[in-house]
């Protein structure tokens, strides 16, 4: 077997990888932000902006203006990004005070 024949399978695999991409890693479509609110959330829910003062259990406290704070309810279904106490945040809140999405407000 000559050197060219022994390289043919690996050259074919390389060509197929370059032609078809490398699966999901080669995809050109961006991955959606997992903390982005859905269209219905954006249309029907109130947006609360302020500084996150505390997260304790299923409650969070946001200072919306100097001295004015509100308490909101969260649970394991609330979509949250990487948020820390002290961050400026934006909360999508339904009529019962439940936060469906909490994200950092830039």
HELIX and SHEET records of a PDB file:
HELIX    1   1 UNK A    3  UNK A   20  1                                  18    
HELIX    2   2 UNK A   23  UNK A   26  5                                   4    
HELIX    3   3 UNK A   39  UNK A   44  1                                   6    
SHEET    1   A 6 UNK A  68  UNK A  73  0                                        
SHEET    2   A 6 UNK A  59  UNK A  65 -1                                        
SHEET    3   A 6 UNK A  46  UNK A  56 -1                                        
SHEET    4   A 6 UNK A  88  UNK A  93 -1                                        
SHEET    5   A 6 UNK A  99  UNK A 104 -1                                        
SHEET    6   A 6 UNK A  79  UNK A  80  1                                        
END                                                                             
